[in-house]
Amino acid sequence: MKTHPEGVRDVRTAPAREHFGALPDGTPVPRWKLFDATGAGASVLGFGAILQALHLPDREGRHANVVLGFDNLSDYLERSPYFGCVVGRFANRIAGGRFELDGTAYQLPINDGPRRNTLHGGAPGFGARIWHAVGSPDEDADTAEVEEVPGGQSLSLTRVSPDGEEGFPGTLVTTIRYTLADGRLTLDYRAETSAPTVVNLTNHAYFNLAGEGSGTILDHELCIAADEFLPVDDALIPLDGAVPVAGTPFDFRSPAAVGARLDDPHPQLRLTEGYDHCYVLTGGRTRAARPIVSLRDPRSGRSLRVATTEPGIQVYISAGFDGSLTGPAGRPYGRYAGIALETQHFPDSPNRPDYPSTVLAPGEVFTSRTVLEFGARKASRMSGLGA
């Protein structure tokens, strides 16, 4: 039998589903494990549709979990900074927790600390709700939920957000499909509504390609296909208009270390103590996913390339982490322990008619795709998105 380090096992012998924990009311939370032909493995929870682990080989073939998270449900319930979850119904911030749609004003919960915003869909948003697996009724329930696909496996999770949940109009049926195959993790989102509403979905995984708990990501080499970014005010709401990255520490059009410019006096870096900004991706919203980000850890050789159909990506380098959270490796997560690469529409879009629309009407289908492609190489430096 073929085996892999760190518990990554051949797809033919690995259990598809196991018990991870239970909510205070007794609702069970399952964990599904996906494997692909390269030996990569992913773990997904029924709580928040959380990507709890992603085991990948380094240049020497040694596996490590490259996403931050917890090894128990209690920490996800009480302390998680959105680790690995699907956030919605509206990812990122809505200023004042208010927006108007078709002449009706909607007030949402304010849940952004000292700032008067709605963050990631309210509290609790999609990332703190139970999701249910989509499986075939003709097969055994414990295995039917995980589908065999060429080169790997796939899992679909769904939830129904009722009309008025967290203040949003319309009943929204949302599905996220995780497909791990041939060294790629593909996230396909789909949503339909019973009434006009706003939708912005993403995954909030924090990556450390050296392995979770292994230190900072400041030496990771980052490249972003974006000529502009959205500067923000004190409430982290975008100011008027995008600004060019050229000549600023926000310019990652060529690969550079994440931490190379953190000492720059640029006021936007000082405001957020690092990067916590939305980049305006070249090409805008697209029908097919196109490459927009590359990330490489020079220590392990692991690399990540991101392709998406979305018009923006929020880059956050976990400046707020203070060592109080500990991951499965037993080591605390200090400042800059991970980087979040959140493909999405722009923050506060419901209040910005100049931004790409996030309105979804009955009869329409919201779809979005993000592809995470992984590799490991011995080259000393990345050459960009095309390498």
N, C-alpha and C positions, 0 to 999 in steps of 0.2 A: 504494500500500500504506500502510495506517495504521501509524504508528510512535509509540513513546513513549520518553521519556527513560530513562536508567539501564538500558538494555537490555531494557525491557519492550516486547515486540513483539506484533503481532496474533496471535491463536491459530492462524490458518490458516498462518502461516509459521514459527512457532517450533518448534525441535526438542523433542520430548517427553522425550527421554532423552539423556544424555551421560555420558562417563566423568569422574569426579571425582578418583579416586585408587585406590590398592590398599593392602590391609593388608600387614603384614610377610610373611605367608605367601603373598602373591600374590592373595588374594581381591579381585576388583574391587569398587569402590564406585561405583555409578551416582548421578547426580543427575537428578531429574525437574523439569521446569518446568511450572507451571500458570498459566493466564491466564484472566481473566474479561472480561465485556463492558464493564466500566468502565475497563479498561486496567491493573488491578492485576495483579501477578505474584508468584508464590510459588515458591521452590525447596526441594525436599525430598530428603534423602540416604537412601541405602540403609543407611547406618551410623547406628544409633540412631533411625531414622525421624525424623531431625533436620529441623526447619524452619530451613533455613539462611539464607533471605532472604525478605523480604516487602516488595515495592516498592509504595508508595502515593502518590497525589498530595496536595499541600498545597492551601491555599486559592487559590493561583495556578496550580494544575495541574502543579507541578513534582514529579517523583517522587523518592523517597528510600527506602532500605532501613531499616525501622523495627525490626528485630530484631538483637540483638547476635550475633556469631558470627565465623567465620574463613573465609578464602578458600582454605584448603588442608586436606587431611585430616590431615596430621601434627599440627597444633595440636589438632584434635579428639581425636586419639588420646592426646596427651601432656599437654594443659594445660587442657582444657575444664572449666569449672564447670557442667556439664550444659547448655550452650548449646543451646536449641531442641529437646532430645531428648524422646522418650517415656520416662518413668521408670516402673519397675516391677521385679519383680512387685508391690512395695509402695512407693508413693511416700511421702516424708517419713520419719519416724524410728520405729523400734521399740526401746523401752528395753531395754538390755542385750543386744539381738540375740536375745531369747528370747520365745516365746509357746507356749501350750498349746492344742491343738485336739483335741477328742474324746478327752481323757485322755492324749494323747501330747505330750511336750515337744519342741520344735524349737529348735535353736541355729543362728543365722545368723551370717555374717561380721560382724565389728566393723570399720567403715570410716568412722567419723565423727570423724576427727582425734583430739583428746585425749578426746573423749566416748565412753563405752562404749555406742554405739548402732549399729544397722544403719540406714544412710541410703540411701534411694532404691533399695532392693532388693539392696544388696550391691555388690561390686566383682569383675567388672563386672556391672552391672545391665542392664536392657533398653536403656538409653541408650548402651551401648557394645557392642552386638551387631549382627550383620547381620540386616536385615529383607529380605524378598523381596516383589516386587510381585505382585499378583494381576491376571492378564491373561486375555484370551480366547484359547484355543488355536486359534481359527479365524482369527486375524488375525496380521499381522506382529508379531513379539515386541518390536520397538523402539517400536511405537506403540500396541499393543493395551492396554498397562498404563494409559495415560491415557484416561479415558472422557469423552466429550463429554456435558455435562448442560446444561439450560436456563440460559443466562446465564454459562456458564463450563466448568470442567473438574474432574475428580475422579481421585484416585489412592488405591488401597488397598494397604497393606503388611501383611505377616503374619510372625510367627515362632512357632516351637514351643519352649517352655521345658520341657526334660525334667524328669521327676520327680527331685527332689533338687537341682536347680540352685540354687545359693546357699542350700541348706538347706531350701527350701520343698517341701512335699509336692505330689504330683500333677503330671501332664503338663498344661501350660497352653498352649492355642492362642489366640493373641491377634491381633486385626486392628485397625489404625487406618486410618480412611478420612478423607483430607483432601479437602474440596470447596471450591473457590474459585469463587464465583458471585455476581454482582450486588453486589459490595462486601462480601461476607461470606465468612469462612473458617470452615467447620464441621468440627469434629473429632468423629468418631463412633468410639467404642471398643466392642469386642466380645471376650469371652473365654469359653472353656469348659474344664473341667478333668476329668481322669480320676479324681481323688480329692479329698476335701475339702481346701480350701486357703484362703488369704486373698489378696485382690486389691484394689489401690488404684492406679489409673493416672492419669497427668496428663501434660501437656506443660510443659516447663521453659523456654519462651521468655522472654527478657528484652526488654522493649519500651523504646524511646526514640522517641517520636512525632516528635521533631525530626529524627530520622535517627541511625543508629548512629554513635558516635564524635563526636557533636555537643556533648557536655557532659553535665551532670547532668539528672536528671528531677525535681529538687526543686521546679521551678516548675510541673510538670504538676498539673492539677486532678483530684483523685480523689474518687469517691463510691462508697460500699459499702453495700448493703442488708443491714446486719447490726446487731442490737442488742447482740450479745455477741461477745467474743473469748476465746481460750484463753491465759491467762498460762502461762509456762513456768518451769521451774527452771534451774539452772546448766547442766544437760545438754541444755537445750532440749526437754525432755519436758513435756507439759502437766501443770499442777498439778490438784488436784481441783476440778472444776467450772468452768463458764464464768462470766465476770464481765461486767457491763454496760459498754458503751463510753461511756455518758453521763457527762459531766464528766471525761473522760480524753482524752489526745492520740490515742487510738485511735478517736475518734468521727469517722467520715467519712460519716455519714448525709446530710449536706449537703455539696456540693462544697467542697473546701479544697485548697490547695497541699500536695503531699506533704511538703515541707520546712518547712511553717509552724510545726510544733510540735516540731521535733527538739531544741530546747534545753530542752524541758520536763523537770523533774527526775523524772518518773515512773520508778520503778525498773525497769519492763519495758523502757522505751526505753534506759535506761542499760545494762541487761544485754546487749541485742542491738545496741547502737549504731545504733538505728533500728528499722524495722519488719521483723520476721521471725516473724510470728505467723499463726495460723489463725483466721479469722473464722467465726463460726457464722451461716450465711446464713438470712435470713428464709424460712420455708416448709419448711426441711429438704430431704430428698431428694424430688425431684418426678419425675413421669412425663414431663413436657415441660419443655424448657429455658425458664427465666424470667430476665428481666434482673436482674443482681445487682451489676454494677460499671460505672462509666463513668470514662473517663480522657481528658483533653484537654490538648494542648500549646498554650499561648496564642501561641507564636511562629509556628508553622506553620499553626495552625488545625486540624490533624489530630485526630481523636477516635476513641476505641475504646469500644465498648459490649460487655460480656461477658454472655452468657446461659448457664446451665448447668442440668443436672439434679442436680448434686452438692450435698451439704449444707454444704460448707465451701470456703474459698479461702485458701491460704497466700499472704500478701503479703510479698515480700522485696525490699528496695531496694538490694541489692548493696553493703552497707556494707563487705564484705571485699575489694572490688576495690582494687588499689593502683597501677594504671598499668602493670603488667607484661604485660598482655594487649593485643594490638593487633588491631583488626578490619579488614575489607576496605577501609575508607576510609583506612587507614594512620595512624589516630590512636589513642592508647592509651586504654584504659578505666579511668578513675579511679573513686574512690569515688562511689557513687550514679549510675553511668553508665546503669543500666537498672533497670526494675522487673519482677519476675516475679509473675504472677497465676495461681497454680496451683490450678485447680479440682479438688477431691478430697474424700475422706473425711478424718476427723480423724487427726492423728498418734497413733501407739501404739494404734490401735483394737483390734488383736487382744488387748491386755491390759486393755481397758476395756469391760466388759459394758454400761455405761451409754451408750456411744457407738453411733451407727448401725453395724450389723454390716457387716464386710467379708468374711465367710465366703461362699465359693462352693462348692456341692456338685455332684457329677456329675449331669447332666441339666438343670442350671440354666444360664442364659445371663446373663453379666454384660454390661450395656450402659450406656453413659454418653455424653452429648452436651454439647459446649461450642461455642458460636457466638460468633465474634469479628466484630462489625460495625463497619466503618470509615466515616468521613466526614471532611469538611473544611468548616469554616464560619468566617465572619468575626466572629461574635459574640464579645464580649470575655470572656464568662464562661458556663460551663455552668449550667443550671438544675436538674440532677439527672438521674435515670435515665429520666424520662419525656420529656425534651426531645428 
